[in-house]
């Protein structure tokens, strides 16, 4: 049960589901296997091309990502259709 990193994609335009996303992150972080492996987490705030997309800072605040203290993490704004931000996130994860 080895982990080199986790990529968690968030639909930055779906404000209604942010509560579900927060619950999923909390459930994942509280899993017994996660406590043994402090692999880094890359959050991809996707769909940044949409008008109603929340910024990475807004999502970080809504999801309370600052409470993650036991492992490195970053949230990056992305647009999967154009590929914006994805390579930068992968590069961070590989460091």
N, C-alpha and C positions, 0 to 999 in steps of 0.2 A: 504494500500500500504506500507506494512512493509517489510524491507529487513534486513537480518542478515549478508549477505555477497554475493559477486558476484564471480563466478569462470569463468574465460575467458581463453579458451584453444587456444593456438597458435601453428600452424604447423611450427616448427622452421626450417624445411628444405625447406619451400616454400617462397623463397625470392621474387618471382614475386608478391605475394599477400600481402606483408607487407604493401603496400600503402592502400589496401582495409581494412586490419586489423586496421591500424591507423585511417582511416575514421570512421570505425564502433565504435571504442573506443570513439572517439571524439563525435560522434552522441549520443552514450549512455550517456556520461557524461554531455552533454548539454540538455538532456531530463529534462523536468520540474520536474518530480518525483525524479530524482537523486539529485537535489538541496536540496530537503527536507529531504533526508535520506543519511547520510554520512557513509553508510555501507562500510566495508573494501573490497578491491578487491584483489583477488588471481589470478595472471596470471600464467598459466602453459605452459611453453615452452616445448611442447611435441615433440616426435620423436628424442630425443637426441641420439638415437642409430644409426642414419643415418650419413653417412660421411659428407654430405653437410649441416648438422644442424648448425645453428648459436647458439652461446652461449647466455645465459641469458643476459649478459652484452651487447652483440651486439644488441640483440632485444630491450633491454631497451633504448639504444641509438637511434636505427632506429625509434622506436615508440614514442620517446621523453616522456617516462613514468615519468621522473623526473619532468615534468611539472604538474603532478597530486599532488596538494598541499592541497586539501581540505579533504582528507580521507587517512587512512592508506592503503598501498598496498605493495605487494611483488611479485617478479617474481621468479619462481622456475623451474629448469630444471627437466623434467620428461620423462619417457618412459612408456607409458600406457600398453604396451604389458607385460613388466616385473613388472610393478607397482612401479618402481623407482620414488621417489620424491613425489608421490601423497599423501601418508599419512602424510608426513612432512608438505605439503601445507595445508591439512585439519586441522592438529593440530594448525598451525599458525592462520588459519581462526577462529577456536573455541576459541582462547584466548580472 
